[in-house]
Amino acid sequence: MISIEQQSSSSAQANGLAIINSKAPFSSTHGKDALDIALIFGSFEQKVSLFFQGDGVYQLIADQDGSLLAIKDYLKTFSAFEFYDIEDIYVCQQSLSNRQLDENFHIDEVKVLSSIEFSAALNRHQHVLRF
Amino acid sequence: MKTLAVVITTPPYSHLTITALTYVEAALVAGINVIGVFFYQDGVMHANEDISIASDEYQAIAHWQRLQQQYQLPLHICITAAEKRGIACDAIDNDKINNAFTVSGLGELVELTTKASRLVQF
């Protein structure tokens, strides 16, 4: 019952861009296209947060190598996030467990959130793009 | 005043583009200040002058052109996405690019996002 109140107060403080990553890393260019936007926002010193959900969680899993598939491994660039001041990186716990994935990520500072926390975090942003 | 920016990621032959165009035109007709449309991913194909869609099908490109002329609606294409799809952008007077569109980069998306009260993606 308190949720409506919370939502309205959080949306009043909403700021920045949230990018939802919902696709696996190597079957399409969605992940790379989303990364390019995140880095540009970072270089313009605009606030950007990254959300990983659904098959998008595969983009965070450690020990992958796109070059084995002749794909330029854009996941390596994730390690540069701190230089772009991209600090808010969220992953959906439910999406991980549905895929039986451990919280073994190739970057630090990933926050694992329950579905409710995930949507609340998303709601704190003014704009959302989904890839 | 409330402002709207729109991101288009679907190609001109996608039925989802029809929804996007209907939405943008409805916003313009309602007097909403649409500060720009940014074409990304396959969306940049709208600017390809060589695309020809059968005359009895929905003419997405012609509709973007019409909205641009009628409302001075800025249409920006992402240069990196465009070059990847064979729409060369190195010259300003490029006959491969429909002149209703402006060649921009992701910096323009940052600009639109910071200015817009709302950003809607298709």
gemmi code that builds the backbone of each chain (N, CA, C; Angstrom):
import gemmi

chains = {
    "A": [
        ("MET", (0.820, -1.211, 0.000), (0.000, 0.000, 0.000), (0.853, 1.261, 0.000)),
        ("ILE", (2.093, 1.121, 0.516), (2.975, 2.293, 0.533), (3.635, 2.512, -0.829)),
        ("SER", (3.453, 1.528, -1.715), (4.241, 1.549, -2.951), (3.948, 2.767, -3.833)),
        ("ILE", (2.688, 3.194, -3.867), (2.334, 4.319, -4.743), (3.052, 5.583, -4.272)),
        ("GLU", (3.034, 5.767, -2.956), (3.707, 6.922, -2.370), (5.206, 6.895, -2.692)),
        ("GLN", (5.777, 5.715, -2.525), (7.215, 5.563, -2.781), (7.529, 5.857, -4.243)),
        ("GLN", (6.657, 5.318, -5.107), (6.905, 5.503, -6.542), (6.866, 6.975, -6.912)),
        ("SER", (5.846, 7.691, -6.380), (5.727, 9.083, -6.794), (6.898, 9.899, -6.255)),
        ("SER", (7.361, 9.570, -5.034), (8.487, 10.342, -4.525), (9.764, 9.993, -5.282)),
        ("SER", (9.917, 8.711, -5.657), (11.147, 8.352, -6.372), (11.143, 8.903, -7.784)),
        ("SER", (9.956, 8.952, -8.426), (9.957, 9.477, -9.789), (10.169, 10.993, -9.769)),
        ("ALA", (9.834, 11.640, -8.634), (10.089, 13.073, -8.544), (11.593, 13.350, -8.541)),
        ("GLN", (12.358, 12.392, -8.001), (13.813, 12.568, -7.965), (14.483, 11.913, -9.184)),
        ("ALA", (13.652, 11.387, -10.098), (14.203, 10.611, -11.206), (15.220, 11.411, -11.998)),
        ("ASN", (16.313, 10.780, -12.313), (17.278, 11.463, -13.168), (18.119, 10.466, -13.931)),
        ("GLY", (18.681, 10.951, -15.000), (19.595, 10.129, -15.772), (18.912, 9.113, -16.669)),
        ("LEU", (19.766, 8.381, -17.368), (19.303, 7.383, -18.327), (19.550, 5.982, -17.789)),
        ("ALA", (18.554, 5.121, -17.948), (18.729, 3.699, -17.658), (18.760, 2.956, -18.982)),
        ("ILE", (19.739, 2.094, -19.155), (19.783, 1.262, -20.354), (19.543, -0.176, -19.920)),
        ("ILE", (18.491, -0.776, -20.451), (18.202, -2.176, -20.137), (18.820, -3.053, -21.218)),
        ("ASN", (19.635, -3.990, -20.792), (20.216, -4.960, -21.717), (19.454, -6.270, -21.570)),
        ("SER", (18.808, -6.693, -22.645), (17.940, -7.867, -22.531), (18.307, -8.985, -23.497)),
        ("LYS", (19.423, -8.791, -24.223), (19.794, -9.786, -25.234), (21.144, -10.433, -24.910)),
        ("ALA", (21.301, -11.689, -25.299), (22.570, -12.392, -25.122), (23.664, -11.682, -25.929)),
        ("PRO", (24.936, -11.815, -25.506), (25.982, -10.954, -26.075), (26.360, -11.185, -27.534)),
        ("PHE", (26.376, -12.420, -27.990), (27.037, -12.657, -29.280), (26.108, -12.986, -30.450)),
        ("SER", (24.796, -13.052, -30.204), (23.901, -13.411, -31.305), (23.413, -12.187, -32.080)),
        ("SER", (23.609, -11.007, -31.510), (23.189, -9.789, -32.204), (24.106, -8.652, -31.766)),
        ("THR", (23.920, -7.481, -32.358), (24.768, -6.337, -31.979), (24.109, -5.465, -30.909)),
        ("HIS", (22.985, -5.914, -30.365), (22.264, -5.085, -29.388), (23.148, -4.682, -28.200)),
        ("GLY", (23.910, -5.650, -27.686), (24.752, -5.370, -26.521), (25.784, -4.300, -26.819)),
        ("LYS", (26.427, -4.425, -27.983), (27.432, -3.441, -28.397), (26.798, -2.067, -28.650)),
        ("ASP", (25.638, -2.066, -29.285), (24.939, -0.806, -29.564), (24.568, -0.095, -28.257)),
        ("ALA", (24.158, -0.881, -27.259), (23.816, -0.312, -25.952), (25.069, 0.210, -25.257)),
        ("LEU", (26.163, -0.557, -25.371), (27.435, -0.147, -24.754), (27.908, 1.190, -25.327)),
        ("ASP", (27.810, 1.338, -26.648), (28.238, 2.589, -27.291), (27.482, 3.784, -26.710)),
        ("ILE", (26.187, 3.620, -26.485), (25.391, 4.711, -25.903), (25.859, 4.999, -24.479)),
        ("ALA", (26.085, 3.929, -23.699), (26.518, 4.107, -22.306), (27.835, 4.883, -22.247)),
        ("LEU", (28.772, 4.531, -23.118), (30.085, 5.188, -23.096), (29.987, 6.650, -23.519)),
        ("ILE", (29.139, 6.933, -24.493), (28.957, 8.329, -24.921), (28.360, 9.161, -23.783)),
        ("PHE", (27.344, 8.605, -23.123), (26.752, 9.341, -21.990), (27.812, 9.560, -20.915)),
        ("GLY", (28.638, 8.541, -20.681), (29.716, 8.666, -19.708), (30.687, 9.763, -20.109)),
        ("SER", (31.067, 9.807, -21.390), (32.045, 10.823, -21.799), (31.463, 12.230, -21.774)),
        ("PHE", (30.140, 12.356, -21.893), (29.506, 13.676, -21.765), (29.141, 13.975, -20.310)),
        ("GLU", (29.633, 13.138, -19.416), (29.370, 13.301, -17.974), (27.882, 13.344, -17.657)),
        ("GLN", (27.139, 12.522, -18.373), (25.711, 12.379, -18.084), (25.508, 11.074, -17.317)),
        ("LYS", (24.590, 11.107, -16.385), (24.377, 9.948, -15.539), (23.721, 8.805, -16.333)),
        ("VAL", (24.341, 7.647, -16.287), (23.774, 6.488, -16.982), (23.936, 5.254, -16.102)),
        ("SER", (22.874, 4.459, -16.031), (22.907, 3.212, -15.264), (22.612, 2.058, -16.208)),
        ("LEU", (23.197, 0.920, -15.922), (22.993, -0.242, -16.784), (22.203, -1.311, -16.045)),
        ("PHE", (21.207, -1.843, -16.715), (20.371, -2.901, -16.154), (20.486, -4.136, -17.045)),
        ("PHE", (20.681, -5.285, -16.411), (20.786, -6.528, -17.179), (19.667, -7.454, -16.740)),
        ("GLN", (18.909, -7.897, -17.715), (17.693, -8.635, -17.424), (17.467, -9.660, -18.535)),
        ("GLY", (16.751, -10.750, -18.241), (16.496, -11.762, -19.260), (17.817, -12.319, -19.767)),
        ("ASP", (17.899, -12.617, -21.067), (19.149, -13.132, -21.640), (20.282, -12.103, -21.573)),
        ("GLY", (19.958, -10.861, -21.273), (20.983, -9.825, -21.117), (21.973, -10.149, -20.015)),
        ("VAL", (21.563, -10.963, -19.035), (22.482, -11.287, -17.925), (23.717, -12.041, -18.424)),
        ("TYR", (23.580, -12.719, -19.560), (24.743, -13.438, -20.108), (25.895, -12.481, -20.446)),
        ("GLN", (25.584, -11.209, -20.660), (26.638, -10.245, -20.982), (27.596, -10.024, -19.813)),
        ("LEU", (27.164, -10.389, -18.598), (27.995, -10.146, -17.412), (28.782, -11.370, -16.956)),
        ("ILE", (28.443, -12.521, -17.508), (29.043, -13.766, -17.016), (30.530, -13.853, -17.401)),
        ("ALA", (31.333, -14.284, -16.439), (32.794, -14.327, -16.621), (33.226, -15.424, -17.602)),
        ("ASP", (34.467, -15.307, -18.043), (35.142, -16.325, -18.861), (34.469, -16.581, -20.203)),
        ("GLN", (34.070, -15.508, -20.867), (33.543, -15.660, -22.226), (34.557, -15.036, -23.176)),
        ("ASP", (34.578, -15.513, -24.396), (35.519, -14.969, -25.369), (34.868, -14.932, -26.747)),
        ("GLY", (34.349, -13.766, -27.102), (33.690, -13.606, -28.392), (34.610, -13.877, -29.569)),
        ("SER", (35.924, -13.679, -29.350), (36.853, -13.851, -30.472), (36.887, -15.311, -30.958)),
        ("LEU", (36.491, -16.245, -30.104), (36.392, -17.646, -30.549), (35.328, -17.797, -31.628)),
        ("LEU", (34.396, -16.850, -31.649), (33.324, -16.861, -32.652), (33.580, -15.797, -33.713)),
        ("ALA", (34.820, -15.305, -33.741), (35.218, -14.239, -34.670), (34.424, -12.958, -34.429)),
        ("ILE", (33.957, -12.788, -33.185), (33.220, -11.574, -32.847), (34.104, -10.685, -31.989)),
        ("LYS", (34.178, -9.417, -32.326), (34.949, -8.481, -31.511), (34.369, -8.475, -30.094)),
        ("ASP", (35.220, -8.785, -29.119), (34.710, -8.997, -27.768), (34.487, -7.680, -27.029)),
        ("TYR", (33.294, -7.091, -27.278), (32.977, -5.802, -26.656), (32.831, -5.915, -25.143)),
        ("LEU", (32.648, -7.137, -24.632), (32.480, -7.314, -23.176), (33.721, -6.862, -22.414)),
        ("LYS", (34.876, -6.950, -23.076), (36.125, -6.510, -22.437), (36.054, -5.027, -22.052)),
        ("THR", (35.323, -4.273, -22.868), (35.219, -2.831, -22.617), (34.465, -2.525, -21.320)),
        ("PHE", (33.691, -3.490, -20.821), (32.950, -3.272, -19.564), (33.907, -2.882, -18.429)),
        ("SER", (35.150, -3.361, -18.516), (36.101, -3.066, -17.437), (36.488, -1.583, -17.413)),
        ("ALA", (36.119, -0.849, -18.470), (36.430, 0.590, -18.520), (35.332, 1.444, -17.901)),
        ("PHE", (34.265, 0.822, -17.419), (33.126, 1.595, -16.899), (33.532, 2.621, -15.851)),
        ("GLU", (34.464, 2.222, -14.961), (34.813, 3.167, -13.883), (35.454, 4.440, -14.432)),
        ("PHE", (36.166, 4.323, -15.566), (36.775, 5.515, -16.163), (35.725, 6.454, -16.753)),
        ("TYR", (34.559, 5.905, -17.049), (33.463, 6.701, -17.582), (32.467, 7.085, -16.485)),
        ("ASP", (32.847, 6.796, -15.233), (31.955, 7.047, -14.090), (30.617, 6.331, -14.217)),
        ("ILE", (30.645, 5.166, -14.807), (29.430, 4.344, -14.848), (29.528, 3.374, -13.678)),
        ("GLU", (28.771, 3.684, -12.641), (28.922, 2.926, -11.393), (27.697, 2.115, -11.032)),
        ("ASP", (26.567, 2.473, -11.625), (25.330, 1.785, -11.259), (25.022, 0.687, -12.270)),
        ("ILE", (25.396, -0.520, -11.897), (25.210, -1.668, -12.776), (24.378, -2.703, -12.018)),
        ("TYR", (23.193, -2.960, -12.551), (22.258, -3.818, -11.837), (21.930, -5.061, -12.653)),
        ("VAL", (21.813, -6.177, -11.958), (21.420, -7.408, -12.641), (20.245, -8.024, -11.896)),
        ("CYS", (19.338, -8.588, -12.659), (18.121, -9.190, -12.100), (18.422, -10.602, -11.576)),
        ("GLN", (18.242, -10.756, -10.271), (18.539, -12.036, -9.616), (17.682, -13.168, -10.198)),
        ("GLN", (16.413, -12.839, -10.470), (15.485, -13.848, -11.002), (15.958, -14.351, -12.370)),
        ("SER", (16.462, -13.429, -13.206), (16.946, -13.815, -14.537), (18.150, -14.742, -14.417)),
        ("LEU", (19.011, -14.477, -13.422), (20.179, -15.347, -13.200), (19.730, -16.736, -12.767)),
        ("SER", (18.833, -16.783, -11.794), (18.442, -18.095, -11.264), (17.613, -18.886, -12.275)),
        ("ASN", (16.823, -18.205, -13.091), (16.077, -18.902, -14.138), (17.012, -19.610, -15.117)),
        ("ARG", (18.213, -19.046, -15.263), (19.193, -19.615, -16.196), (20.259, -20.423, -15.475)),
        ("GLN", (20.053, -20.629, -14.180), (20.990, -21.373, -13.336), (22.410, -20.830, -13.439)),
        ("LEU", (22.512, -19.499, -13.440), (23.818, -18.851, -13.530), (24.266, -18.393, -12.145)),
        ("ASP", (25.553, -18.598, -11.842), (26.113, -18.107, -10.588), (26.430, -16.616, -10.733)),
        ("GLU", (26.625, -15.983, -9.593), (26.965, -14.557, -9.612), (28.467, -14.388, -9.847)),
        ("ASN", (28.907, -14.937, -10.943), (30.319, -14.921, -11.296), (30.491, -14.000, -12.501)),
        ("PHE", (30.752, -12.700, -12.207), (30.750, -11.694, -13.256), (32.171, -11.297, -13.661)),
        ("HIS", (32.311, -10.767, -14.869), (33.651, -10.376, -15.323), (34.004, -8.944, -14.952)),
        ("ILE", (33.070, -8.245, -14.282), (33.405, -6.929, -13.731), (32.944, -6.879, -12.274)),
        ("ASP", (33.584, -5.983, -11.505), (33.162, -5.796, -10.120), (31.997, -4.809, -10.087)),
        ("GLU", (31.533, -4.532, -8.911), (30.532, -3.476, -8.703), (29.184, -3.788, -9.345)),
        ("VAL", (28.911, -5.053, -9.615), (27.590, -5.410, -10.125), (26.673, -5.642, -8.930)),
        ("LYS", (25.527, -4.992, -8.940), (24.586, -5.175, -7.833), (23.469, -6.124, -8.268)),
        ("VAL", (23.334, -7.222, -7.542), (22.285, -8.194, -7.846), (21.023, -7.779, -7.096)),
        ("LEU", (19.939, -7.588, -7.844), (18.698, -7.092, -7.236), (17.539, -8.052, -7.468)),
        ("SER", (16.647, -8.126, -6.495), (15.406, -8.883, -6.674), (14.548, -8.131, -7.695)),
        ("SER", (13.532, -8.791, -8.205), (12.674, -8.159, -9.219), (12.095, -6.836, -8.719)),
        ("ILE", (11.689, -6.814, -7.451), (11.082, -5.596, -6.894), (12.113, -4.478, -6.796)),
        ("GLU", (13.317, -4.836, -6.311), (14.383, -3.828, -6.205), (14.801, -3.342, -7.595)),
        ("PHE", (14.821, -4.292, -8.539), (15.207, -3.989, -9.922), (14.248, -2.951, -10.513)),
        ("SER", (12.955, -3.186, -10.340), (11.988, -2.237, -10.910), (12.040, -0.901, -10.166)),
        ("ALA", (12.298, -0.947, -8.854), (12.395, 0.304, -8.089), (13.600, 1.113, -8.558)),
        ("ALA", (14.720, 0.424, -8.812), (15.930, 1.107, -9.286), (15.685, 1.727, -10.666)),
        ("LEU", (14.979, 0.980, -11.508), (14.650, 1.465, -12.855), (13.785, 2.724, -12.775)),
        ("ASN", (12.873, 2.692, -11.822), (11.921, 3.798, -11.649), (12.582, 5.096, -11.191)),
        ("ARG", (13.794, 5.005, -10.721), (14.493, 6.214, -10.281), (15.085, 7.002, -11.457)),
        ("HIS", (14.937, 6.482, -12.655), (15.520, 7.143, -13.831), (14.468, 7.875, -14.648)),
        ("GLN", (14.893, 8.981, -15.230), (13.939, 9.748, -16.037), (13.693, 9.091, -17.393)),
        ("HIS", (14.759, 8.535, -17.985), (14.645, 7.968, -19.320), (15.114, 6.511, -19.334)),
        ("VAL", (14.499, 5.728, -20.217), (14.884, 4.317, -20.339), (15.049, 3.963, -21.811)),
        ("LEU", (16.139, 3.287, -22.131), (16.305, 2.692, -23.457), (16.484, 1.201, -23.246)),
        ("ARG", (15.988, 0.407, -24.196), (16.077, -1.045, -24.021), (16.698, -1.678, -25.266)),
        ("PHE", (17.675, -2.526, -25.037), (18.322, -3.220, -26.160), (18.433, -4.697, -25.866)),
    ],
    "B": [
        ("MET", (7.731, 24.025, -20.694), (6.944, 23.232, -21.649), (7.523, 21.828, -21.766)),
        ("LYS", (6.616, 20.869, -21.800), (7.046, 19.469, -21.906), (7.599, 19.195, -23.307)),
        ("THR", (8.685, 18.451, -23.342), (9.301, 18.139, -24.631), (9.446, 16.635, -24.790)),
        ("LEU", (9.394, 16.210, -26.034), (9.467, 14.781, -26.337), (10.597, 14.516, -27.335)),
        ("ALA", (11.371, 13.462, -27.079), (12.351, 12.987, -28.062), (12.038, 11.522, -28.340)),
        ("VAL", (12.277, 11.104, -29.576), (11.919, 9.742, -29.976), (13.133, 9.039, -30.578)),
        ("VAL", (13.324, 7.782, -30.224), (14.400, 6.967, -30.786), (13.768, 5.867, -31.642)),
        ("ILE", (14.233, 5.784, -32.896), (13.707, 4.762, -33.810), (14.800, 3.743, -34.102)),
        ("THR", (14.527, 2.462, -33.812), (15.531, 1.417, -34.076), (15.034, 0.419, -35.123)),
        ("THR", (13.831, 0.646, -35.638), (13.260, -0.317, -36.592), (13.426, 0.188, -38.030)),
        ("PRO", (13.606, -0.739, -38.994), (13.828, -0.320, -40.391), (12.534, 0.131, -41.072)),
        ("PRO", (12.652, 0.776, -42.251), (11.470, 1.331, -42.924), (10.433, 0.280, -43.329)),
        ("TYR", (10.864, -0.978, -43.453), (9.909, -2.017, -43.867), (9.287, -2.733, -42.665)),
        ("SER", (9.586, -2.262, -41.458), (9.025, -2.893, -40.264), (7.654, -2.309, -39.931)),
        ("HIS", (6.741, -3.175, -39.568), (5.414, -2.690, -39.185), (5.466, -1.874, -37.897)),
        ("LEU", (6.509, -2.112, -37.096), (6.652, -1.347, -35.846), (6.905, 0.129, -36.132)),
        ("THR", (7.500, 0.398, -37.311), (7.754, 1.784, -37.696), (6.447, 2.536, -37.918)),
        ("ILE", (5.432, 1.827, -38.383), (4.124, 2.469, -38.608), (3.580, 2.979, -37.274)),
        ("THR", (3.729, 2.143, -36.229), (3.286, 2.545, -34.886), (4.052, 3.792, -34.436)),
        ("ALA", (5.355, 3.782, -34.692), (6.195, 4.911, -34.289), (5.748, 6.193, -34.993)),
        ("LEU", (5.527, 6.093, -36.304), (5.114, 7.259, -37.081), (3.751, 7.776, -36.636)),
        ("THR", (2.845, 6.860, -36.365), (1.506, 7.246, -35.908), (1.617, 7.991, -34.578)),
        ("TYR", (2.504, 7.467, -33.703), (2.720, 8.083, -32.385), (3.299, 9.493, -32.521)),
        ("VAL", (4.333, 9.606, -33.342), (4.995, 10.912, -33.501), (4.034, 11.927, -34.101)),
        ("GLU", (3.283, 11.500, -35.119), (2.359, 12.449, -35.745), (1.258, 12.866, -34.766)),
        ("ALA", (0.776, 11.904, -33.963), (-0.262, 12.232, -32.978), (0.267, 13.266, -31.977)),
        ("ALA", (1.530, 13.094, -31.585), (2.141, 14.046, -30.647), (2.227, 15.433, -31.283)),
        ("LEU", (2.659, 15.484, -32.546), (2.798, 16.767, -33.241), (1.441, 17.449, -33.403)),
        ("VAL", (0.439, 16.661, -33.791), (-0.908, 17.208, -33.983), (-1.445, 17.754, -32.658)),
        ("ALA", (-1.090, 17.070, -31.551), (-1.547, 17.507, -30.218), (-0.777, 18.739, -29.725)),
        ("GLY", (0.177, 19.193, -30.521), (0.923, 20.401, -30.155), (2.075, 20.159, -29.198)),
        ("ILE", (2.445, 18.886, -29.022), (3.586, 18.569, -28.148), (4.880, 18.950, -28.872)),
        ("ASN", (5.799, 19.497, -28.130), (7.065, 19.919, -28.709), (7.990, 18.704, -28.876)),
        ("VAL", (8.000, 18.139, -30.104), (8.878, 16.998, -30.379), (10.221, 17.578, -30.822)),
        ("ILE", (11.217, 17.487, -29.953), (12.474, 18.186, -30.226), (13.375, 17.434, -31.204)),
        ("GLY", (13.070, 16.178, -31.471), (13.850, 15.473, -32.470), (13.602, 13.978, -32.454)),
        ("VAL", (13.910, 13.356, -33.603), (13.832, 11.905, -33.721), (15.244, 11.425, -34.003)),
        ("PHE", (15.702, 10.447, -33.232), (17.044, 9.917, -33.428), (16.938, 8.494, -33.977)),
        ("PHE", (17.564, 8.264, -35.134), (17.508, 6.948, -35.775), (18.782, 6.178, -35.460)),
        ("TYR", (18.592, 4.994, -34.863), (19.722, 4.183, -34.396), (19.490, 2.749, -34.862)),
        ("GLN", (20.546, 1.939, -34.834), (20.472, 0.543, -35.305), (19.842, 0.530, -36.703)),
        ("ASP", (18.898, -0.397, -36.964), (18.307, -0.472, -38.301), (17.452, 0.746, -38.655)),
        ("GLY", (17.190, 1.582, -37.682), (16.404, 2.792, -37.937), (17.054, 3.721, -38.947)),
        ("VAL", (18.405, 3.689, -39.010), (19.107, 4.599, -39.929), (18.774, 4.313, -41.395)),
        ("MET", (18.251, 3.108, -41.648), (17.949, 2.759, -43.042), (16.871, 3.649, -43.657)),
        ("HIS", (16.144, 4.357, -42.820), (15.167, 5.320, -43.347), (15.830, 6.398, -44.191)),
        ("ALA", (17.103, 6.664, -43.908), (17.791, 7.744, -44.615), (18.419, 7.270, -45.924)),
        ("ASN", (18.321, 5.975, -46.196), (18.926, 5.436, -47.413), (18.075, 5.789, -48.641)),
        ("GLU", (18.644, 6.642, -49.467), (17.941, 7.147, -50.647), (17.589, 6.028, -51.637)),
        ("ASP", (18.315, 4.926, -51.574), (18.119, 3.844, -52.544), (17.022, 2.858, -52.168)),
        ("ILE", (16.458, 2.999, -50.999), (15.422, 2.037, -50.594), (14.128, 2.319, -51.334)),
        ("SER", (13.567, 1.241, -51.874), (12.332, 1.386, -52.631), (11.337, 0.346, -52.114)),
        ("ILE", (10.229, 0.808, -51.624), (9.209, -0.090, -51.070), (8.008, -0.071, -52.006)),
        ("ALA", (7.478, -1.262, -52.305), (6.363, -1.396, -53.253), (5.293, -0.337, -52.981)),
        ("SER", (4.764, 0.220, -54.067), (3.898, 1.396, -53.933), (2.607, 1.121, -53.170)),
        ("ASP", (2.205, -0.161, -53.089), (0.972, -0.437, -52.340), (1.251, -0.745, -50.865)),
        ("GLU", (2.519, -0.558, -50.456), (2.849, -0.768, -49.047), (3.095, 0.572, -48.357)),
        ("TYR", (3.148, 0.523, -47.045), (3.300, 1.738, -46.232), (4.628, 2.434, -46.545)),
        ("GLN", (4.565, 3.700, -46.867), (5.762, 4.456, -47.269), (6.335, 5.213, -46.073)),
        ("ALA", (7.027, 4.474, -45.207), (7.549, 5.073, -43.976), (8.448, 6.272, -44.267)),
        ("ILE", (9.340, 6.119, -45.246), (10.307, 7.187, -45.527), (9.591, 8.468, -45.964)),
        ("ALA", (8.599, 8.298, -46.850), (7.840, 9.459, -47.325), (7.123, 10.144, -46.164)),
        ("HIS", (6.643, 9.349, -45.206), (5.946, 9.938, -44.056), (6.899, 10.716, -43.152)),
        ("TRP", (8.120, 10.191, -42.952), (9.105, 10.945, -42.159), (9.414, 12.273, -42.849)),
        ("GLN", (9.578, 12.198, -44.163), (9.866, 13.407, -44.942), (8.750, 14.440, -44.791)),
        ("ARG", (7.537, 13.939, -44.861), (6.370, 14.823, -44.744), (6.348, 15.497, -43.364)),
        ("LEU", (6.579, 14.719, -42.301), (6.568, 15.289, -40.947), (7.701, 16.296, -40.764)),
        ("GLN", (8.844, 15.971, -41.384), (9.997, 16.873, -41.275), (9.655, 18.221, -41.920)),
        ("GLN", (9.023, 18.154, -43.104), (8.697, 19.397, -43.816), (7.573, 20.173, -43.141)),
        ("GLN", (6.534, 19.428, -42.756), (5.341, 20.071, -42.207), (5.593, 20.701, -40.828)),
        ("TYR", (6.403, 20.027, -40.016), (6.595, 20.487, -38.627), (8.042, 20.902, -38.329)),
        ("GLN", (8.890, 20.941, -39.359), (10.329, 21.212, -39.144), (10.888, 20.283, -38.069)),
        ("LEU", (10.455, 19.017, -38.165), (10.859, 18.012, -37.180), (12.285, 17.534, -37.480)),
        ("PRO", (13.240, 17.731, -36.554), (14.607, 17.276, -36.825), (14.713, 15.750, -36.823)),
        ("LEU", (15.296, 15.220, -37.900), (15.495, 13.775, -38.020), (16.998, 13.511, -38.045)),
        ("HIS", (17.513, 12.881, -36.999), (18.956, 12.656, -36.901), (19.279, 11.186, -37.134)),
        ("ILE", (20.308, 10.921, -37.949), (20.753, 9.526, -38.052), (22.124, 9.389, -37.400)),
        ("CYS", (22.340, 8.227, -36.805), (23.625, 7.923, -36.181), (24.608, 7.524, -37.278)),
        ("ILE", (25.690, 8.276, -37.396), (26.637, 8.068, -38.503), (27.278, 6.679, -38.479)),
        ("THR", (27.633, 6.207, -37.293), (28.292, 4.893, -37.194), (27.353, 3.788, -37.656)),
        ("ALA", (26.108, 3.864, -37.201), (25.113, 2.864, -37.593), (24.840, 2.938, -39.094)),
        ("ALA", (24.870, 4.162, -39.651), (24.582, 4.353, -41.071), (25.705, 3.795, -41.948)),
        ("GLU", (26.935, 4.092, -41.588), (28.068, 3.623, -42.401), (28.125, 2.104, -42.422)),
        ("LYS", (27.805, 1.507, -41.287), (27.771, 0.047, -41.176), (26.755, -0.574, -42.138)),
        ("ARG", (25.747, 0.228, -42.480), (24.681, -0.274, -43.340), (24.781, 0.272, -44.768)),
        ("GLY", (25.962, 0.710, -45.129), (26.212, 1.093, -46.516), (25.732, 2.481, -46.879)),
        ("ILE", (25.359, 3.280, -45.877), (24.961, 4.649, -46.158), (26.165, 5.518, -45.810)),
        ("ALA", (27.001, 5.791, -46.809), (28.238, 6.528, -46.565), (27.920, 7.973, -46.227)),
        ("CYS", (28.614, 8.485, -45.225), (28.268, 9.816, -44.712), (29.420, 10.796, -44.790)),
        ("ASP", (30.451, 10.487, -45.546), (31.644, 11.337, -45.498), (31.456, 12.702, -46.153)),
        ("ALA", (30.550, 12.787, -47.137), (30.328, 14.077, -47.788), (29.003, 14.674, -47.326)),
        ("ILE", (28.953, 16.008, -47.303), (27.712, 16.662, -46.854), (26.640, 16.519, -47.928)),
        ("ASP", (27.018, 16.744, -49.191), (26.054, 16.550, -50.278), (26.146, 15.128, -50.767)),
        ("ASN", (25.626, 14.230, -49.960), (25.738, 12.822, -50.300), (24.421, 12.356, -50.901)),
        ("ASP", (24.485, 11.843, -52.134), (23.227, 11.486, -52.791), (22.658, 10.152, -52.312)),
        ("LYS", (23.358, 9.499, -51.427), (22.821, 8.272, -50.842), (21.923, 8.572, -49.634)),
        ("ILE", (22.034, 9.798, -49.139), (21.267, 10.149, -47.951), (20.091, 11.043, -48.311)),
        ("ASN", (18.929, 10.608, -47.887), (17.725, 11.399, -48.061), (17.911, 12.733, -47.334)),
        ("ASN", (17.666, 13.852, -48.049), (18.034, 15.137, -47.453), (17.099, 15.628, -46.346)),
        ("ALA", (16.063, 14.830, -46.037), (15.228, 15.177, -44.877), (15.960, 14.858, -43.575)),
        ("PHE", (17.032, 14.044, -43.711), (17.739, 13.569, -42.519), (19.052, 14.313, -42.294)),
        ("THR", (19.406, 14.479, -41.038), (20.658, 15.124, -40.667), (21.615, 14.059, -40.152)),
        ("VAL", (22.835, 14.075, -40.656), (23.832, 13.124, -40.182), (24.368, 13.607, -38.832)),
        ("SER", (24.167, 12.783, -37.811), (24.595, 13.140, -36.461), (25.315, 11.949, -35.845)),
        ("GLY", (25.686, 12.105, -34.597), (26.303, 10.997, -33.882), (25.567, 10.759, -32.583)),
        ("LEU", (26.092, 9.843, -31.783), (25.438, 9.541, -30.515), (25.424, 10.749, -29.570)),
        ("GLY", (26.336, 11.705, -29.810), (26.337, 12.935, -29.016), (24.994, 13.652, -29.123)),
        ("GLU", (24.378, 13.553, -30.300), (23.057, 14.164, -30.512), (22.000, 13.484, -29.634)),
        ("LEU", (22.152, 12.163, -29.441), (21.220, 11.440, -28.572), (21.360, 11.932, -27.129)),
        ("VAL", (22.592, 12.193, -26.720), (22.828, 12.743, -25.376), (22.114, 14.085, -25.251)),
        ("GLU", (22.300, 14.912, -26.271), (21.679, 16.244, -26.313), (20.153, 16.150, -26.194)),
        ("LEU", (19.557, 15.302, -27.028), (18.097, 15.149, -27.023), (17.605, 14.626, -25.677)),
        ("THR", (18.342, 13.660, -25.128), (17.929, 13.044, -23.867), (17.973, 14.046, -22.718)),
        ("THR", (19.010, 14.894, -22.707), (19.111, 15.845, -21.604), (18.065, 16.953, -21.731)),
        ("LYS", (17.658, 17.252, -22.991), (16.671, 18.322, -23.186), (15.228, 17.851, -23.025)),
        ("ALA", (14.984, 16.581, -23.315), (13.603, 16.097, -23.374), (13.041, 15.770, -21.995)),
        ("SER", (11.766, 16.126, -21.787), (11.113, 15.674, -20.561), (10.856, 14.180, -20.667)),
        ("ARG", (10.624, 13.721, -21.887), (10.375, 12.289, -22.067), (11.044, 11.774, -23.337)),
        ("LEU", (11.584, 10.548, -23.209), (12.238, 9.883, -24.339), (11.479, 8.581, -24.598)),
        ("VAL", (11.074, 8.379, -25.842), (10.333, 7.162, -26.167), (11.063, 6.414, -27.270)),
        ("GLN", (11.248, 5.120, -27.066), (12.000, 4.302, -28.025), (11.078, 3.335, -28.765)),
        ("PHE", (11.288, 3.232, -30.066), (10.574, 2.232, -30.872), (11.588, 1.330, -31.540)),
    ],
}
model = gemmi.Model(1)
for chain_id, residues in chains.items():
    chain = gemmi.Chain(chain_id)
    for i, (resn, *xyz) in enumerate(residues, 1):
        res = gemmi.Residue()
        res.name, res.seqid = resn, gemmi.SeqId(i, " ")
        for name, pos in zip(("N", "CA", "C"), xyz):
            atom = gemmi.Atom()
            atom.name, atom.element = name, gemmi.Element(name[0])
            atom.pos, atom.b_iso = gemmi.Position(*pos), 0.0
            res.add_atom(atom)
        chain.add_residue(res)
    model.add_chain(chain)
structure = gemmi.Structure()
structure.add_model(model)
structure.setup_entities()
